[in-house]
């Protein structure tokens, strides 16, 4: 997913160029920009983040003669149940690096943990592979796995929540 700063830079580049329309698609995210040369309109940039928070960027330069309208559409819908859950009492185990998430040590082995598994702070929850190095991720707290937030083989970002744990 594009970051807000990258989207702002794209808006500037399209606005300064001779092109009237720009479309970019990557991993289920679609960015579409069109110049509207007849009216000045501020550009609103909605960004869907993992926690379903919308970020609206202010217009870059409203005095320009051409404004860029931008729509970011996420193909995958955010699960409405996640928005309704009270997660304030849960501990998030986050990825300490960018890499690929694996639930087990090998494809034919059982997952380290499942929803409902009791864990200690030294329990191995998963592996994050980064640059051919397999890094074991530990629980950090004693408790019970409430939810696994990523799928096996999925790319994860630094700081991305991987597990929700109910601390004991």
N, C-alpha and C positions, 0 to 999 in steps of 0.2 A: 504494500500500500504506500502511496506517495505521502510524504510529510507535507505539512502546511507550507513550510519554506520552499519546498520544491514546486508546489502548486503555484505559489506566488511568482516564482521565477518563470514558470511556464506562461503565466498570464502576461507578464512583462514582455517576454519574447514574442508571443503571438500578437500582442498589441503593437509592438514596434515593427512587426514584419508586414509584408504585403499580402499575406494569406488572410482569407476571410473566415475559414473554418478549419478546426484542428480536432482530430479524434485519436485517443490513445487508449488501448485496452491491454490489461496485464493481470493475470491471475484473478479473474472475476471482477476486476474493478475497471470501470469505463469512465474516462475523462473526455468531455466534449466541450469545445470552446467555439463560439461564434461571435464575430464582430457585428455590432449593431451601429452602423454609421449614421443613422438618422436621429437617434436620441441618446442622451447621456444617462446611463444607469449604473449604479454601483454594483460591483461584482460580489456576490455572496458565495462563499465556498463552504458547503457542508461536507464534513469529513466524518465517516463512520469509523469509530475506533473500537477495539475489543470490548470496552466497557459500555458501548452504545452511547457515548457522549458525542454531541455534535459541536464542532468548533466552527465559528463563523469568522472569516477573515475580513478585516475592514477593507474598503476600496483603496486601491493603491494610489491613484491620482484622479479624483473625480472631475478635475478641470479638463481632462483630455477630451478631444472631439469624438473619439471612438471608445466605447466601453466594451468589455469582454464579459460575457455571461458564461458561467461555468456550472456544470452539473456533474457531480460525482455519484455514480450509482453502484451500489454493492450488490452483486448477484445473489450472494448468500444472505438470507434473512437472519437477523439477530433473534435468537430464541427469546420470546416474550417472557417465558418463565424465569429466565435469568434476571430480567429487569425487576421482577416482583419479589425475588428472594432477598431476605435481609442477610447480607454477608458481613455485617459489621463485627460480629463475634467470631468470624472465621479467619484463619491464618492463610495467606497466600504464599505458596512456594513458587518463586519466580525463576526464570532461566538466567543464569549468571553470564550467558554468552549467546552469540548468534550461532545456530547450528541446526542439526536435525534431531528431533525427539524420537527416542525409542523406548518402549515400555518394558523390553526384556533385553537380556544380554545377547540373544541370538534369535533368528526368526522362528525356530522350532521350540524355544524355551517359553515357560510360563511368564506372564507379566510379573514384575516386581511387586506391584500392588494393584488392587482393584477397589472400587467404591465399597466402603464398609471395612476395609482392612485396618487393623490396629497397628500403629507405628510408634517407634521411639525416635528421638532426635537423631540417632545415628543410622536409622533405616535408609537403605538405598531405595529411591522411588523410581528412578529412570536413568537413562543415559542420554546425554546430549553430545552428538558427534560434531566436532569442529576441526577442520583441516586434518582429517584422518586420525584424530585423537578422540578416544571414547571417554568422556568425562562423567563419572557417576555423580548424580545429584542426590544429596541427603535431605532428610525431612526437616531439620532445624528445630522441630518441636515434637513433643509426645502428643498423640491424639489419634483421630480416626479420619480416613480419607472420605470426604463428603462428595467431591466431584473431581473428575479428570477433565481439564479444560482443553486439551489438545489431542489430536489423533496420532497414532503410531506412524512414524515416517514423515510427519509434518515439519516444515521449517519453522523455527521459532526465533524470535528477536530477543535481544538483551532486555531483561526486565519484564518480559512477557509472563503473565501468570500461567503456571502449568497445572497446579493442584490447589484445591481448597481443602483445608484441614480444620477439623473441629478440635481445638486444643483441650487437653485434659488437665 
